[in-house]
Amino acid sequence: MHTWSTFAAVLVLAVAPGGALSAKDAASSLPAAFQAHCIKCHGQENQVEGETNLLKIKSDKDLEAQPQLLEKLIQVLKNGDMPPPDATPLPKRQRQQIVSSLHVMIQRVRASQPFIPTPIRRMNRFQYNNAVVDLLELDRDLFRLNERLLRRRDDYFQPATGKMPPEVKVSSRPLSKDIDNQRPEGFRGVAAFPQDKRAEHGFDNRADHLTLSPLLMESFLRLSQTIVESADLNPKECRSWDRLFAPPNKAEGTPAEGRSADETPEIDAVRSRLKSLLRRAFRRPVDPPTLERFTQFAQQQFHAGADFEQTMRTLVGAILGMPDFLYFYESDTTQKTSLTNPGRQRVTDFELASRLAQFLWSSIPDDPLLDLAAAGRLSDPQILGAQIERMMNDSRSSRFCDNFPAQWLQLDRLITSIPDPQKFPYFYYSGYRTSMHMLSEPLLLFETVYVENLSVMDLLDPDFTWESNMLRANYAGHSKGDHQVNVQSFKRVPLEDPR
């Protein structure tokens, strides 16, 4: 199995706690140990050092009522800071037993705390673009994505092969416009992704105070309408066209079981298509009332004279502007499976599918994930591991390599760096900054570690690097040669000197 699968599972499940620890009684000798080794400085004769009075601790419950004190005790005992050198020493075995007992207590305290739902998160532009592309099976992006710092000029990213080629061609989006006569990026006529209003000083980043204003909501609705109205949403660019926008054939229009025979074939086809589309868009099963509201709206559109394609465009536009699509959120505790302790809650299989897709694809789950979630099988450890492996070998995992390392390493700072031309004359080449090539180097290193399943330590101390002619000349202290500045050819070269 791809060892990075473990890394992905840990991050995805980081806030999805499993079963609570067994509630074994902590050692009853804790107060006695405090009395023998700690009370002299922490409570006896009103002498309290460090504001810690252990004389008040009469039982385990007294300790569990003070979780901060519990954590402090664990820290000082593990580090050997207490008792101090001039006090009666604490035998090693007894120290280990006390620390173990305190650990059981702190886990029991945490498990008994009320469940705190995860925050509601709205899609950013990168996630929204990917979600729409995957939902409608589009052949290109909606927007010109500056977030994608590295543009792959050939189809070298093939994680399923487990191998990177010795030479790749890339370009830097912050620098290059439409080059090499490529078709324009983005869909024509699509509105800009809405931005939050600026606060008095910069942007407001207090998540608990942020709201979605009516004006911002209108902007998202306007965006979704421009997507479905774009001339680029056509059978050539949309692989799901026949299954989504094209009028139904006779077989598809046959009334479904339980449906009225006088319903038109178009309405029955709308209902069938929406059931699958809404499940993917909302990342959960669609409830019958919601499905019927959309179906009734389609019926009204048909009565008003709209044809099938236009009706489906309108419905898709409405879906892409709904909070259920725009926001990642998880259900409350009443809908979750209680574990050993009611304070610990397990995410549902649909929530797990959504987390996986957010993390590895910056998008929404695909049908295989949702099918397993619907069957309640996705949380099975073996199946979960197999799905993570499948997702990491999918070409959509390139989005993880686009998104994660750039934020982690803050590579955007390279774009704005302007060294002194007098001290670093070779940093500039015909008005072009070498930082664009420097930016590609760590991104290609990250991709290589990911694709070839190398050790994470290779991110810090690799025995190879990726080098362009321009970088090689710059590192050598000259700018001789005719270098391509837009399309960059990088070769994998060994590092002989770890410096």
C-alpha positions as CSV (number, residue, x, y, z in Angstrom):
1,M,0.0,0.0,0.0
2,H,1.1,3.6,-0.7
3,T,2.6,4.7,2.6
4,W,1.2,8.2,2.0
5,S,-2.2,6.6,2.4
6,T,-1.6,6.5,6.1
7,F,-0.7,10.2,6.0
8,A,-3.9,10.9,4.2
9,A,-6.0,8.9,6.6
10,V,-4.5,10.5,9.7
11,L,-5.2,14.0,8.3
12,V,-8.7,13.2,7.1
13,L,-9.7,11.5,10.4
14,A,-7.8,14.0,12.6
15,V,-11.1,15.4,13.9
16,A,-13.1,12.2,13.6
17,P,-12.4,10.5,16.9
18,G,-12.8,6.8,17.2
19,G,-14.0,4.9,20.3
20,A,-13.3,6.4,23.7
21,L,-10.7,4.8,26.0
22,S,-12.0,2.3,28.4
23,A,-12.9,3.9,31.7
24,K,-10.5,2.0,33.9
25,D,-10.1,3.4,37.4
26,A,-7.0,5.5,37.8
27,A,-4.5,4.4,40.5
28,S,-6.1,5.3,43.8
29,S,-2.7,6.0,45.2
30,L,-2.3,9.4,43.4
31,P,-3.3,11.5,46.4
32,A,-0.9,9.5,48.6
33,A,1.9,10.0,46.1
34,F,1.2,13.8,46.1
35,Q,1.2,13.7,49.9
36,A,4.6,12.0,50.0
37,H,6.4,13.9,47.3
38,C,4.6,17.2,46.4
39,I,2.7,18.6,49.3
40,K,5.7,20.1,51.0
41,C,6.0,22.8,48.2
42,H,2.4,22.7,46.9
43,G,0.0,23.1,49.8
44,Q,1.6,22.3,53.2
45,E,1.5,25.2,55.6
46,N,-0.1,27.4,53.0
47,Q,3.0,27.2,50.9
48,V,1.9,27.1,47.2
49,E,4.6,27.3,44.5
50,G,3.6,27.9,40.9
51,E,-0.1,28.5,42.0
52,T,-0.6,24.7,42.3
53,N,-2.2,23.6,45.5
54,L,-2.2,19.8,45.6
55,L,-3.5,19.7,49.2
56,K,-7.0,20.2,47.8
57,I,-6.8,17.0,45.7
58,K,-8.6,14.4,47.8
59,S,-9.7,12.0,45.0
60,D,-9.5,11.2,41.3
61,K,-12.7,13.3,40.7
62,D,-10.9,16.4,42.1
63,L,-8.2,15.9,39.5
64,E,-10.6,15.3,36.6
65,A,-12.4,18.5,37.5
66,Q,-9.2,20.4,36.6
67,P,-8.1,19.2,33.1
68,Q,-5.5,22.0,32.8
69,L,-3.8,20.8,36.0
70,L,-3.9,17.2,34.8
71,E,-2.0,18.2,31.6
72,K,0.5,20.3,33.6
73,L,1.2,17.3,36.0
74,I,1.7,15.0,33.0
75,Q,4.2,17.4,31.5
76,V,6.3,18.0,34.6
77,L,6.4,14.3,35.5
78,K,7.3,13.1,32.1
79,N,10.0,15.7,31.8
80,G,11.4,14.8,35.2
81,D,10.9,18.4,36.4
82,M,9.1,17.3,39.5
83,P,9.9,16.5,42.3
84,P,12.9,18.9,42.3
85,P,16.4,17.6,42.8
86,D,16.5,18.5,46.5
87,A,13.2,16.6,47.3
88,T,12.6,12.9,48.0
89,P,13.1,11.2,44.6
90,L,10.2,9.5,42.9
91,P,11.0,6.0,41.8
92,K,11.0,5.5,38.1
93,R,8.4,2.7,38.1
94,Q,6.1,4.8,40.3
95,R,6.6,7.8,38.1
96,Q,5.5,5.8,35.0
97,Q,2.5,4.4,36.8
98,I,1.4,7.9,37.9
99,V,1.8,9.3,34.4
100,S,-0.1,6.4,32.9
101,S,-2.9,7.0,35.4
102,L,-3.0,10.7,34.6
103,H,-3.2,9.9,30.9
104,V,-6.2,7.7,31.5
105,M,-7.9,10.5,33.4
106,I,-7.2,13.2,30.8
107,Q,-8.6,10.9,28.0
108,R,-11.7,10.2,30.1
109,V,-12.2,13.9,30.7
110,R,-11.9,14.7,27.0
111,A,-14.2,11.9,26.0
112,S,-16.9,13.2,28.4
113,Q,-16.9,16.7,27.0
114,P,-19.9,17.7,24.8
115,F,-19.5,17.0,21.1
116,I,-18.4,20.1,19.3
117,P,-19.5,20.1,15.6
118,T,-16.9,20.9,13.0
119,P,-17.1,24.4,11.6
120,I,-19.1,25.1,8.4
121,R,-16.6,25.9,5.6
122,R,-17.4,27.5,2.3
123,M,-15.7,26.3,-0.9
124,N,-12.8,28.5,-2.0
125,R,-12.4,29.3,-5.7
126,F,-10.1,26.3,-6.3
127,Q,-12.5,23.9,-4.7
128,Y,-15.5,25.4,-6.4
129,N,-13.9,25.1,-9.8
130,N,-12.9,21.5,-9.2
131,A,-16.3,20.6,-7.8
132,V,-18.1,22.0,-10.9
133,V,-15.6,20.4,-13.3
134,D,-16.1,17.0,-11.6
135,L,-19.9,17.3,-11.2
136,L,-20.5,18.2,-14.9
137,E,-17.5,16.3,-16.2
138,L,-16.0,19.4,-18.0
139,D,-12.9,19.1,-20.1
140,R,-11.4,22.4,-18.7
141,D,-11.5,24.8,-15.8
142,L,-14.1,27.5,-15.2
143,F,-11.5,30.1,-14.2
144,R,-8.0,31.0,-14.8
145,L,-6.6,29.6,-11.6
146,N,-3.7,31.6,-10.3
147,E,-3.8,29.2,-7.3
148,R,-2.3,26.6,-9.6
149,L,1.3,27.8,-9.5
150,L,2.6,25.0,-11.7
151,R,1.1,24.3,-15.1
152,R,2.0,20.9,-16.5
153,R,2.9,21.2,-20.2
154,D,2.9,17.5,-20.8
155,D,1.0,14.6,-19.2
156,Y,3.8,13.5,-17.0
157,F,1.8,13.3,-13.7
158,Q,0.8,9.7,-13.6
159,P,0.7,8.6,-9.9
160,A,-0.5,5.1,-10.8
161,T,2.8,4.4,-12.5
162,G,4.8,5.2,-9.4
163,K,7.5,6.9,-11.5
164,M,8.3,10.4,-12.7
165,P,10.0,10.9,-16.1
166,P,13.6,12.2,-16.1
167,E,12.5,15.4,-17.8
168,V,9.3,17.4,-17.7
169,K,8.0,20.6,-19.2
170,V,6.1,23.1,-17.0
171,S,5.2,26.8,-16.9
172,S,4.4,29.2,-14.1
173,R,0.9,30.6,-14.2
174,P,1.8,33.8,-12.4
175,L,4.1,34.7,-15.3
176,S,2.8,33.2,-18.5
177,K,-0.4,34.2,-20.2
178,D,-1.9,32.2,-23.1
179,I,1.2,30.8,-24.7
180,D,2.1,28.2,-27.4
181,N,-1.3,29.0,-29.0
182,Q,-3.2,27.1,-26.3
183,R,-6.9,27.6,-26.1
184,P,-8.0,30.3,-23.6
185,E,-8.3,29.2,-20.0
186,G,-11.7,29.4,-18.3
187,F,-15.3,29.4,-19.7
188,R,-16.4,32.4,-21.7
189,G,-18.8,34.7,-19.9
190,V,-18.4,33.2,-16.4
191,A,-18.5,35.7,-13.6
192,A,-15.6,36.2,-11.2
193,F,-15.7,34.1,-8.1
194,P,-17.3,36.3,-5.3
195,Q,-15.0,37.8,-2.7
196,D,-15.7,38.5,0.9
197,K,-16.0,42.2,1.8
198,R,-12.8,43.7,3.2
199,A,-12.7,44.5,6.9
200,E,-11.5,47.9,8.1
201,H,-8.0,46.7,8.1
202,G,-7.4,43.8,5.6
203,F,-9.7,40.8,5.6
204,D,-11.8,39.7,8.5
205,N,-10.6,36.2,9.6
206,R,-12.7,35.6,12.6
207,A,-14.6,32.6,11.5
208,D,-17.2,32.7,14.3
209,H,-18.2,36.3,13.2
210,L,-18.3,35.8,9.4
211,T,-21.7,35.6,7.7
212,L,-23.0,35.2,4.2
213,S,-24.7,38.4,3.3
214,P,-27.6,38.6,0.9
215,L,-25.4,40.4,-1.6
216,L,-22.7,37.8,-1.4
217,M,-25.4,35.0,-1.8
218,E,-26.7,36.8,-4.9
219,S,-23.2,36.9,-6.3
220,F,-22.9,33.1,-6.0
221,L,-26.3,32.7,-7.7
222,R,-25.2,35.0,-10.5
223,L,-22.0,33.0,-10.9
224,S,-23.9,29.7,-11.2
225,Q,-26.2,31.3,-13.8
226,T,-23.3,32.5,-15.9
227,I,-21.8,29.0,-15.8
228,V,-24.9,27.3,-17.3
229,E,-25.4,30.2,-19.7
230,S,-21.8,30.0,-21.0
231,A,-21.5,29.1,-24.7
232,D,-18.7,26.7,-23.6
233,L,-21.1,24.5,-21.8
234,N,-21.8,22.3,-24.8
235,P,-21.5,18.7,-25.9
236,K,-17.9,19.2,-26.9
237,E,-16.7,20.4,-23.5
238,C,-19.2,18.5,-21.2
239,R,-18.7,14.8,-21.2
240,S,-22.0,14.3,-19.2
241,W,-24.0,16.2,-21.8
242,D,-26.1,13.2,-23.0
243,R,-26.8,12.0,-19.4
244,L,-27.7,15.5,-18.2
245,F,-28.7,18.1,-20.7
246,A,-29.8,16.1,-23.8
247,P,-33.5,15.3,-24.2
248,P,-34.4,11.8,-23.0
249,N,-34.7,8.9,-25.3
250,K,-37.8,6.6,-25.3
251,A,-36.2,4.1,-22.9
252,E,-35.2,6.7,-20.4
253,G,-38.6,8.4,-20.7
254,T,-40.6,5.3,-19.6
255,P,-42.5,6.2,-16.4
256,A,-40.7,4.8,-13.3
257,E,-42.4,2.4,-11.0
258,G,-44.7,4.2,-8.6
259,R,-45.0,7.3,-10.9
260,S,-48.1,8.4,-12.6
261,A,-48.4,7.1,-16.2
262,D,-49.7,10.6,-17.3
263,E,-46.4,12.2,-16.3
264,T,-44.5,13.3,-19.3
265,P,-41.3,11.4,-20.3
266,E,-39.4,14.7,-19.7
267,I,-40.5,15.0,-16.1
268,D,-39.6,11.4,-15.4
269,A,-36.2,11.9,-16.9
270,V,-35.6,15.1,-14.9
271,R,-36.5,13.2,-11.7
272,S,-34.1,10.4,-12.5
273,R,-31.2,12.7,-13.5
274,L,-31.7,15.0,-10.5
275,K,-31.6,12.1,-8.0
276,S,-28.1,11.2,-9.1
277,L,-26.9,14.8,-9.6
278,L,-28.2,16.1,-6.2
279,R,-26.5,13.3,-4.4
280,R,-23.1,14.2,-5.8
281,A,-23.6,17.9,-5.5
282,F,-24.8,17.8,-1.9
283,R,-22.5,14.8,-0.9
284,R,-25.4,12.9,0.7
285,P,-28.7,11.2,-0.2
286,V,-31.3,13.6,-1.5
287,D,-34.5,13.5,0.6
288,P,-37.8,13.1,-1.4
289,P,-39.2,16.6,-0.6
290,T,-36.1,18.3,-2.0
291,L,-36.3,16.1,-5.1
292,E,-40.0,16.9,-5.6
293,R,-39.4,20.6,-5.3
294,F,-36.9,20.5,-8.1
295,T,-39.1,18.3,-10.2
296,Q,-42.1,20.6,-9.7
297,F,-39.9,23.6,-10.7
298,A,-39.0,21.7,-13.9
299,Q,-42.7,21.1,-14.6
300,Q,-43.4,24.8,-14.3
301,Q,-40.5,25.5,-16.7
302,F,-42.0,23.1,-19.3
303,H,-45.5,24.7,-18.9
304,A,-43.9,28.1,-19.5
305,G,-42.5,26.9,-22.8
306,A,-38.9,26.1,-21.9
307,D,-37.3,23.1,-23.7
308,F,-35.6,20.2,-22.0
309,E,-32.0,21.5,-22.3
310,Q,-32.9,25.0,-21.0
311,T,-34.8,23.5,-18.1
312,M,-31.9,21.4,-17.1
313,R,-29.5,24.3,-17.4
314,T,-31.7,26.3,-15.1
315,L,-31.9,23.4,-12.6
316,V,-28.1,22.9,-12.6
317,G,-27.6,26.7,-12.2
318,A,-29.8,26.6,-9.1
319,I,-27.9,23.6,-7.6
320,L,-24.5,25.3,-8.1
321,G,-25.7,28.3,-6.2
322,M,-27.3,26.5,-3.2
323,P,-25.6,26.5,0.3
324,D,-25.8,22.7,0.2
325,F,-23.3,22.7,-2.6
326,L,-21.2,25.7,-1.6
327,Y,-20.7,24.7,2.0
328,F,-19.0,21.7,3.6
329,Y,-20.8,21.0,6.9
330,E,-21.6,17.9,9.0
331,S,-24.7,16.8,10.7
332,D,-25.5,17.4,14.4
333,T,-25.1,14.8,17.2
334,T,-28.7,13.5,16.9
335,Q,-27.9,12.0,13.5
336,K,-24.6,10.4,14.5
337,T,-23.7,7.0,15.9
338,S,-22.9,7.2,19.6
339,L,-19.7,5.4,20.7
340,T,-18.8,4.1,24.2
341,N,-19.1,7.6,25.5
342,P,-21.9,9.9,24.3
343,G,-19.4,12.8,24.1
344,R,-17.5,11.1,21.3
345,Q,-19.2,11.1,17.9
346,R,-18.2,9.2,14.8
347,V,-18.5,10.9,11.4
348,T,-21.0,9.3,9.0
349,D,-19.8,7.5,5.9
350,F,-21.0,10.3,3.7
351,E,-19.1,12.9,5.8
352,L,-16.0,10.7,5.6
353,A,-16.4,10.6,1.8
354,S,-16.7,14.4,1.7
355,R,-13.5,14.8,3.8
356,L,-11.5,12.5,1.6
357,A,-12.5,14.3,-1.5
358,Q,-11.8,17.7,0.0
359,F,-8.4,16.7,1.1
360,L,-7.1,14.6,-1.8
361,W,-9.0,16.1,-4.7
362,S,-10.1,19.6,-3.5
363,S,-13.5,18.6,-4.8
364,I,-16.6,16.5,-4.2
365,P,-16.8,12.7,-3.8
366,D,-17.3,10.6,-6.9
367,D,-19.9,7.9,-7.3
368,P,-17.7,4.9,-6.0
369,L,-17.2,6.8,-2.7
370,L,-20.8,7.7,-2.4
371,D,-22.0,4.2,-3.2
372,L,-19.8,2.8,-0.5
373,A,-21.0,5.5,1.9
374,A,-24.6,4.6,1.1
375,A,-23.9,1.0,1.8
376,G,-22.3,1.9,5.2
377,R,-19.0,0.3,4.1
378,L,-16.7,3.2,3.6
379,S,-15.6,3.3,7.2
380,D,-14.5,-0.3,7.1
381,P,-10.7,0.0,7.6
382,Q,-9.8,-2.3,4.6
383,I,-12.2,-0.6,2.2
384,L,-11.2,2.9,3.4
385,G,-7.5,2.0,2.8
386,A,-8.3,0.7,-0.7
387,Q,-10.3,3.9,-1.5
388,I,-7.5,6.2,-0.3
389,E,-5.1,4.2,-2.5
390,R,-7.4,4.6,-5.5
391,M,-7.9,8.3,-4.9
392,M,-4.1,8.9,-4.5
393,N,-3.5,7.1,-7.8
394,D,-6.2,9.1,-9.6
395,S,-5.0,12.0,-11.8
396,R,-7.3,14.3,-9.7
397,S,-4.7,14.0,-6.9
398,S,-2.6,16.4,-8.9
399,R,-4.8,19.0,-7.2
400,F,-3.4,18.0,-3.8
401,C,0.1,18.6,-5.2
402,D,-1.1,21.9,-6.6
403,N,-2.7,23.1,-3.3
404,F,-0.9,21.6,-0.3
405,P,2.8,22.3,-0.8
406,A,2.2,25.8,-2.1
407,Q,0.4,26.7,1.1
408,W,2.6,24.7,3.4
409,L,5.8,26.2,2.1
410,Q,4.2,29.7,1.4
411,L,5.7,29.6,-2.1
412,D,3.6,32.7,-3.1
413,R,6.3,34.7,-1.3
414,L,8.7,33.8,-4.1
415,I,6.5,35.5,-6.6
416,T,6.7,38.9,-4.8
417,S,10.4,38.7,-3.9
418,I,12.5,41.5,-5.5
419,P,16.2,41.1,-4.6
420,D,18.6,44.0,-5.0
421,P,19.7,43.9,-8.7
422,Q,23.1,45.2,-7.7
423,K,23.8,42.3,-5.4
424,F,21.9,39.7,-7.4
425,P,22.3,40.7,-11.1
426,Y,21.7,37.1,-12.3
427,F,18.4,36.9,-10.6
428,Y,16.9,38.9,-13.5
429,Y,17.0,37.7,-17.1
430,S,15.5,40.1,-19.8
431,G,13.1,41.5,-17.2
432,Y,12.2,37.9,-16.1
433,R,12.7,36.9,-12.4
434,T,14.4,33.6,-11.7
435,S,12.0,33.1,-8.8
436,M,9.5,31.6,-11.3
437,H,11.9,28.8,-11.9
438,M,12.8,28.6,-8.3
439,L,9.1,28.2,-7.5
440,S,8.8,25.1,-9.8
441,E,11.8,23.3,-8.1
442,P,10.1,22.5,-4.7
443,L,6.8,21.7,-6.4
444,L,8.4,19.2,-8.7
445,L,10.3,17.7,-5.7
446,F,7.0,17.3,-3.8
447,E,5.3,15.7,-6.8
448,T,8.2,13.2,-7.1
449,V,8.0,12.2,-3.4
450,Y,4.3,11.8,-3.8
451,V,4.3,9.9,-7.1
452,E,7.2,7.6,-6.3
453,N,6.1,7.0,-2.7
454,L,9.4,8.2,-1.3
455,S,10.2,9.0,2.3
456,V,8.8,12.2,3.7
457,M,12.4,12.9,4.8
458,D,13.3,13.3,1.1
459,L,11.4,16.6,1.2
460,L,14.1,17.9,3.7
461,D,17.2,16.0,2.5
462,P,16.8,14.6,-1.0
463,D,19.6,13.1,-3.1
464,F,18.2,14.7,-6.2
465,T,16.6,17.9,-7.4
466,W,14.9,19.4,-10.5
467,E,16.9,21.9,-12.5
468,S,16.2,24.1,-15.6
469,N,18.9,25.6,-17.7
470,M,18.1,29.0,-16.3
471,L,18.4,27.8,-12.7
472,R,21.6,26.0,-13.4
473,A,23.1,29.2,-14.9
474,N,21.8,31.3,-12.0
475,Y,23.2,29.0,-9.3
476,A,26.5,29.0,-11.2
477,G,26.6,32.8,-11.0
478,H,26.0,33.8,-14.6
479,S,23.1,34.2,-17.0
480,K,24.8,33.1,-20.2
481,G,22.7,31.2,-22.8
482,D,19.4,31.5,-24.5
483,H,16.8,30.4,-21.9
484,Q,13.1,29.8,-22.4
485,V,11.4,31.8,-19.8
486,N,7.7,30.7,-20.2
487,V,7.9,27.0,-21.0
488,Q,10.4,25.5,-18.6
489,S,12.2,22.2,-19.2
490,F,13.3,20.6,-15.9
491,K,15.6,17.7,-15.6
492,R,16.0,15.4,-12.6
493,V,19.6,15.6,-11.5
494,P,21.5,14.0,-8.6
495,L,22.8,16.0,-5.7
496,E,26.4,15.2,-4.9
497,D,26.8,17.9,-2.2
498,P,24.0,17.9,0.5
499,R,24.6,21.6,0.9
